[in-house]
Amino acid sequence: MIERSKAQELIDKYVTTDWLKLHMRESEVIMRSLAKHLGKDPDLWGITGLLHDIDYDYVDKDPKTHGVEFEKILEKEGVKLPVEVVHAIKAHNEESELIDAKRETDLDYALAASENLSGFLVACALVMPDKKIKSVKVKSVIKKLKKDKSFARAVRRDLIFDIEKVGITLEEFVQIALDAVCKIDKEIGL
């Protein structure tokens, strides 16, 4: 398994967009907290969340090739990740016709849900009067997810709702994610 410090080196080398670095960090802490809640390996799940968009800037944010170049970066850098991590990272962009991995495991569903909820929570924080993540409440997140389709339109709500496939409710998931992101509020500037 890759050390977190090595994963951070890869991010520093391949990710140039500040908001993307923050998104990857948010996804990491959500995945780590979710793993703890589910009795899974927090290090494995955290690294999956941290590295899931490592090739996004590298492919100029092209959704067709995002997830494809990921393995080439690993090979070029001499990094071996567990098979389930590689599968989850590829499957989080299963809509690409160039990716053959489909979401099928808890890790796969959790990554797709977590990385989408990460962006949604940031959007929720930014519309708060104080623009702070700690001001966001589970109830308002759920309401916006289910009833306000125009809010954060680019977020894939269906992938967030798929969290129930790992055995927890949407409400539990939002609470776990909010708690996790609140712990790094200063780091992410929210």
C-alpha positions in Angstrom: 0.0 0.0 0.0 1.3 3.5 -0.9 2.2 5.7 2.0 0.1 8.8 2.4 3.2 11.0 2.0 4.0 9.4 -1.4 0.4 9.9 -2.4 0.7 13.6 -1.5 3.9 13.8 -3.6 1.9 12.5 -6.6 -0.8 15.0 -6.0 1.8 17.8 -5.9 3.3 16.6 -9.1 0.1 15.9 -11.2 -2.6 18.1 -9.7 -2.3 21.8 -10.5 -5.8 23.1 -9.7 -6.2 24.3 -6.1 -9.9 23.5 -5.8 -9.2 19.9 -7.1 -6.6 19.4 -4.4 -9.1 20.5 -1.8 -11.8 18.2 -3.3 -9.4 15.2 -3.2 -8.6 16.0 0.5 -12.3 16.3 1.3 -13.0 13.0 -0.4 -10.1 11.4 1.6 -11.5 12.4 5.0 -15.1 11.4 4.0 -13.9 8.0 2.8 -11.7 7.5 5.9 -14.6 8.3 8.3 -17.0 6.2 6.3 -14.6 3.3 6.4 -14.4 3.6 10.2 -18.2 3.6 10.5 -18.5 0.6 8.3 -15.6 -1.4 9.9 -13.5 -1.2 6.8 -9.8 -0.2 6.4 -9.6 3.6 6.8 -6.1 3.8 5.3 -7.2 1.9 2.1 -10.4 3.9 1.8 -8.7 7.2 2.5 -6.0 6.7 -0.1 -8.8 5.8 -2.6 -10.5 9.1 -1.9 -7.3 11.0 -1.9 -6.0 9.7 -5.3 -9.3 9.3 -7.2 -8.8 12.4 -9.4 -5.0 12.3 -9.7 -5.3 12.3 -13.5 -8.0 14.9 -13.9 -5.7 17.9 -14.5 -3.3 15.6 -16.5 -6.1 14.9 -19.0 -7.2 18.6 -19.1 -10.4 17.7 -17.2 -11.6 15.5 -20.1 -14.3 13.2 -18.8 -13.7 10.6 -21.5 -10.0 10.0 -20.5 -10.3 10.7 -16.8 -9.6 7.4 -15.0 -7.8 6.0 -18.0 -4.5 7.9 -17.6 -4.6 7.1 -13.8 -3.0 3.7 -14.3 -0.4 5.1 -16.7 0.6 7.6 -14.0 1.0 4.8 -11.4 3.1 2.8 -13.8 5.3 5.8 -14.7 5.8 6.5 -11.0 6.4 2.9 -10.1 3.4 2.9 -7.7 1.4 -0.3 -7.0 -2.0 0.1 -5.5 -4.3 -2.7 -4.3 -6.5 -4.0 -7.1 -9.7 -2.9 -5.3 -8.4 0.7 -5.1 -7.6 0.8 -8.8 -11.0 -0.7 -9.6 -12.8 1.9 -7.5 -10.9 4.8 -9.0 -11.6 3.6 -12.5 -15.3 2.8 -11.7 -16.0 6.2 -10.3 -16.0 7.3 -13.9 -17.7 4.3 -15.3 -19.6 6.5 -17.8 -16.5 6.8 -19.9 -16.6 4.4 -22.9 -12.9 3.9 -22.4 -13.3 2.4 -18.9 -14.4 -1.2 -18.4 -14.7 -1.1 -14.6 -18.2 -0.8 -13.2 -19.2 0.0 -9.6 -20.0 -3.2 -7.8 -18.3 -3.2 -4.4 -18.8 -1.2 -1.2 -15.6 0.7 -2.0 -16.8 1.5 -5.5 -20.1 2.9 -4.4 -18.6 4.7 -1.4 -16.0 6.5 -3.6 -18.6 7.7 -6.2 -21.0 8.8 -3.4 -18.3 10.5 -1.3 -16.6 12.5 -4.1 -20.0 13.7 -5.3 -21.1 14.6 -1.8 -17.9 16.4 -1.2 -18.7 18.9 -3.9 -22.3 19.2 -2.8 -21.3 20.0 0.8 -18.9 22.7 -0.4 -21.7 24.2 -2.4 -24.0 24.1 0.6 -21.3 25.9 2.7 -20.8 28.6 0.1 -24.5 29.7 0.2 -24.4 30.0 4.0 -24.3 33.6 5.2 -20.9 33.0 6.9 -19.7 30.6 4.1 -18.7 28.0 6.8 -19.1 24.2 6.6 -19.9 24.1 10.3 -23.1 26.1 9.6 -24.4 23.4 7.2 -27.0 21.1 8.7 -27.8 17.5 7.6 -31.5 18.4 7.2 -30.8 21.3 4.7 -28.3 19.1 2.8 -31.0 16.3 2.4 -33.6 18.9 1.4 -31.3 20.4 -1.3 -30.3 16.9 -2.5 -33.9 15.7 -2.9 -36.0 18.8 -3.7 -33.7 21.5 -5.3 -32.4 19.9 -8.5 -31.2 23.3 -9.7 -28.8 23.6 -6.7 -25.3 22.3 -7.5 -26.7 20.9 -10.8 -23.4 19.3 -11.8 -23.4 17.0 -8.8 -24.5 13.4 -9.5 -27.2 12.9 -6.9 -27.9 9.4 -8.1 -24.4 8.4 -7.1 -24.8 10.0 -3.7 -28.1 8.1 -3.2 -26.3 4.9 -4.1 -24.6 5.0 -0.7 -27.5 3.0 0.6 -26.0 0.0 -1.3 -23.2 -0.1 1.3 -25.8 -0.5 4.1 -26.2 3.0 5.6 -28.9 5.6 5.1 -28.4 8.8 3.2 -28.9 10.8 6.5 -26.1 8.8 8.2 -23.8 9.3 5.3 -24.4 13.1 5.2 -23.8 13.3 8.9 -20.5 11.2 8.7 -19.3 13.4 5.7 -20.2 16.7 7.4 -18.5 15.7 10.6 -15.4 14.6 8.6 -15.2 17.8 6.5 -15.8 20.0 9.5 -12.6 18.6 11.1 -10.6 20.1 8.2 -12.5 23.3 7.8 -9.5 25.6 8.3 -7.4 23.5 5.9 -10.0 23.8 3.1 -10.9 27.5 3.9 -14.5 26.8 4.9 
